[in-house]
Amino acid sequence: MVRPLLHNDLPWNVRKFVHNQLGEVNLSSDLGRIDPWAKSDWSHTDIPRLRAGLVGAQISIIVLRTM
């Protein structure tokens, strides 16, 4: 079975728009209708859209090079 590739821009936009202050974002709302999210060409992810796409979980992996 082929699974679609998921690109989640929500973490980047939380950093960009509200300077990592996650409490400033209503994740239950349609961010596509709220400024500054609505004006961004790169803001395509919010909880309602993830649910509509049947996304149940997301795992992020960060690899840091140590010296």
PyMOL commands that place a pseudoatom at each C-alpha (Angstrom):
pseudoatom trace, name=CA, resn=MET, resi=1, chain=A, elem=C, hetatm=0, pos=[0.000, 0.000, 0.000]
pseudoatom trace, name=CA, resn=VAL, resi=2, chain=A, elem=C, hetatm=0, pos=[1.364, 3.416, -0.937]
pseudoatom trace, name=CA, resn=ARG, resi=3, chain=A, elem=C, hetatm=0, pos=[1.118, 6.104, 1.736]
pseudoatom trace, name=CA, resn=PRO, resi=4, chain=A, elem=C, hetatm=0, pos=[0.999, 9.791, 0.825]
pseudoatom trace, name=CA, resn=LEU, resi=5, chain=A, elem=C, hetatm=0, pos=[3.941, 11.964, 1.755]
pseudoatom trace, name=CA, resn=LEU, resi=6, chain=A, elem=C, hetatm=0, pos=[2.984, 14.338, 4.544]
pseudoatom trace, name=CA, resn=HIS, resi=7, chain=A, elem=C, hetatm=0, pos=[4.598, 17.727, 4.794]
pseudoatom trace, name=CA, resn=ASN, resi=8, chain=A, elem=C, hetatm=0, pos=[3.712, 19.519, 8.009]
pseudoatom trace, name=CA, resn=ASP, resi=9, chain=A, elem=C, hetatm=0, pos=[4.565, 23.210, 7.972]
pseudoatom trace, name=CA, resn=LEU, resi=10, chain=A, elem=C, hetatm=0, pos=[2.865, 23.946, 11.299]
pseudoatom trace, name=CA, resn=PRO, resi=11, chain=A, elem=C, hetatm=0, pos=[6.037, 23.832, 13.480]
pseudoatom trace, name=CA, resn=TRP, resi=12, chain=A, elem=C, hetatm=0, pos=[7.912, 26.192, 11.149]
pseudoatom trace, name=CA, resn=ASN, resi=13, chain=A, elem=C, hetatm=0, pos=[4.999, 28.643, 11.034]
pseudoatom trace, name=CA, resn=VAL, resi=14, chain=A, elem=C, hetatm=0, pos=[4.609, 28.621, 14.819]
pseudoatom trace, name=CA, resn=ARG, resi=15, chain=A, elem=C, hetatm=0, pos=[8.269, 29.627, 14.973]
pseudoatom trace, name=CA, resn=LYS, resi=16, chain=A, elem=C, hetatm=0, pos=[7.915, 32.218, 12.219]
pseudoatom trace, name=CA, resn=PHE, resi=17, chain=A, elem=C, hetatm=0, pos=[4.620, 33.864, 13.169]
pseudoatom trace, name=CA, resn=VAL, resi=18, chain=A, elem=C, hetatm=0, pos=[4.469, 33.634, 16.967]
pseudoatom trace, name=CA, resn=HIS, resi=19, chain=A, elem=C, hetatm=0, pos=[8.150, 33.109, 17.845]
pseudoatom trace, name=CA, resn=ASN, resi=20, chain=A, elem=C, hetatm=0, pos=[7.608, 29.606, 19.286]
pseudoatom trace, name=CA, resn=GLN, resi=21, chain=A, elem=C, hetatm=0, pos=[4.852, 30.784, 21.649]
pseudoatom trace, name=CA, resn=LEU, resi=22, chain=A, elem=C, hetatm=0, pos=[2.570, 27.818, 21.016]
pseudoatom trace, name=CA, resn=GLY, resi=23, chain=A, elem=C, hetatm=0, pos=[0.013, 29.105, 23.525]
pseudoatom trace, name=CA, resn=GLU, resi=24, chain=A, elem=C, hetatm=0, pos=[-0.692, 31.982, 21.127]
pseudoatom trace, name=CA, resn=VAL, resi=25, chain=A, elem=C, hetatm=0, pos=[-2.107, 29.603, 18.507]
pseudoatom trace, name=CA, resn=ASN, resi=26, chain=A, elem=C, hetatm=0, pos=[-5.620, 28.183, 18.594]
pseudoatom trace, name=CA, resn=LEU, resi=27, chain=A, elem=C, hetatm=0, pos=[-4.826, 24.789, 17.087]
pseudoatom trace, name=CA, resn=SER, resi=28, chain=A, elem=C, hetatm=0, pos=[-8.501, 23.865, 16.886]
pseudoatom trace, name=CA, resn=SER, resi=29, chain=A, elem=C, hetatm=0, pos=[-9.291, 26.690, 14.487]
pseudoatom trace, name=CA, resn=ASP, resi=30, chain=A, elem=C, hetatm=0, pos=[-8.944, 26.803, 10.723]
pseudoatom trace, name=CA, resn=LEU, resi=31, chain=A, elem=C, hetatm=0, pos=[-5.677, 28.725, 10.502]
pseudoatom trace, name=CA, resn=GLY, resi=32, chain=A, elem=C, hetatm=0, pos=[-6.325, 29.300, 6.805]
pseudoatom trace, name=CA, resn=ARG, resi=33, chain=A, elem=C, hetatm=0, pos=[-8.822, 31.986, 7.847]
pseudoatom trace, name=CA, resn=ILE, resi=34, chain=A, elem=C, hetatm=0, pos=[-6.763, 33.732, 10.536]
pseudoatom trace, name=CA, resn=ASP, resi=35, chain=A, elem=C, hetatm=0, pos=[-4.014, 36.296, 9.924]
pseudoatom trace, name=CA, resn=PRO, resi=36, chain=A, elem=C, hetatm=0, pos=[-1.058, 35.985, 9.558]
pseudoatom trace, name=CA, resn=TRP, resi=37, chain=A, elem=C, hetatm=0, pos=[-1.584, 32.318, 8.696]
pseudoatom trace, name=CA, resn=ALA, resi=38, chain=A, elem=C, hetatm=0, pos=[-4.161, 33.093, 6.002]
pseudoatom trace, name=CA, resn=LYS, resi=39, chain=A, elem=C, hetatm=0, pos=[-1.771, 35.379, 4.112]
pseudoatom trace, name=CA, resn=SER, resi=40, chain=A, elem=C, hetatm=0, pos=[1.060, 32.849, 4.030]
pseudoatom trace, name=CA, resn=ASP, resi=41, chain=A, elem=C, hetatm=0, pos=[1.695, 30.727, 0.952]
pseudoatom trace, name=CA, resn=TRP, resi=42, chain=A, elem=C, hetatm=0, pos=[3.414, 28.230, 3.259]
pseudoatom trace, name=CA, resn=SER, resi=43, chain=A, elem=C, hetatm=0, pos=[0.694, 27.684, 5.858]
pseudoatom trace, name=CA, resn=HIS, resi=44, chain=A, elem=C, hetatm=0, pos=[-1.238, 24.566, 4.904]
pseudoatom trace, name=CA, resn=THR, resi=45, chain=A, elem=C, hetatm=0, pos=[-1.433, 22.645, 8.156]
pseudoatom trace, name=CA, resn=ASP, resi=46, chain=A, elem=C, hetatm=0, pos=[-3.722, 22.909, 11.154]
pseudoatom trace, name=CA, resn=ILE, resi=47, chain=A, elem=C, hetatm=0, pos=[-5.512, 20.363, 13.325]
pseudoatom trace, name=CA, resn=PRO, resi=48, chain=A, elem=C, hetatm=0, pos=[-8.804, 20.388, 11.343]
pseudoatom trace, name=CA, resn=ARG, resi=49, chain=A, elem=C, hetatm=0, pos=[-6.901, 19.681, 8.108]
pseudoatom trace, name=CA, resn=LEU, resi=50, chain=A, elem=C, hetatm=0, pos=[-4.833, 16.931, 9.740]
pseudoatom trace, name=CA, resn=ARG, resi=51, chain=A, elem=C, hetatm=0, pos=[-8.044, 15.300, 10.990]
pseudoatom trace, name=CA, resn=ALA, resi=52, chain=A, elem=C, hetatm=0, pos=[-9.705, 15.659, 7.582]
pseudoatom trace, name=CA, resn=GLY, resi=53, chain=A, elem=C, hetatm=0, pos=[-6.681, 13.910, 6.065]
pseudoatom trace, name=CA, resn=LEU, resi=54, chain=A, elem=C, hetatm=0, pos=[-7.034, 11.109, 8.628]
pseudoatom trace, name=CA, resn=VAL, resi=55, chain=A, elem=C, hetatm=0, pos=[-3.609, 11.816, 10.135]
pseudoatom trace, name=CA, resn=GLY, resi=56, chain=A, elem=C, hetatm=0, pos=[-3.577, 10.133, 13.515]
pseudoatom trace, name=CA, resn=ALA, resi=57, chain=A, elem=C, hetatm=0, pos=[-0.002, 10.823, 14.577]
pseudoatom trace, name=CA, resn=GLN, resi=58, chain=A, elem=C, hetatm=0, pos=[3.176, 12.486, 13.478]
pseudoatom trace, name=CA, resn=ILE, resi=59, chain=A, elem=C, hetatm=0, pos=[6.714, 11.644, 14.449]
pseudoatom trace, name=CA, resn=SER, resi=60, chain=A, elem=C, hetatm=0, pos=[9.526, 14.121, 13.981]
pseudoatom trace, name=CA, resn=ILE, resi=61, chain=A, elem=C, hetatm=0, pos=[13.160, 13.153, 14.097]
pseudoatom trace, name=CA, resn=ILE, resi=62, chain=A, elem=C, hetatm=0, pos=[15.951, 15.647, 14.502]
pseudoatom trace, name=CA, resn=VAL, resi=63, chain=A, elem=C, hetatm=0, pos=[19.546, 14.637, 13.938]
pseudoatom trace, name=CA, resn=LEU, resi=64, chain=A, elem=C, hetatm=0, pos=[22.234, 16.875, 15.430]
pseudoatom trace, name=CA, resn=ARG, resi=65, chain=A, elem=C, hetatm=0, pos=[25.867, 16.492, 14.606]
pseudoatom trace, name=CA, resn=THR, resi=66, chain=A, elem=C, hetatm=0, pos=[28.094, 16.507, 17.650]
pseudoatom trace, name=CA, resn=MET, resi=67, chain=A, elem=C, hetatm=0, pos=[31.658, 17.697, 17.627]
for i in range(1, 67): cmd.bond("trace and resi %d" % i, "trace and resi %d" % (i + 1))
show_as sticks, trace
zoom trace
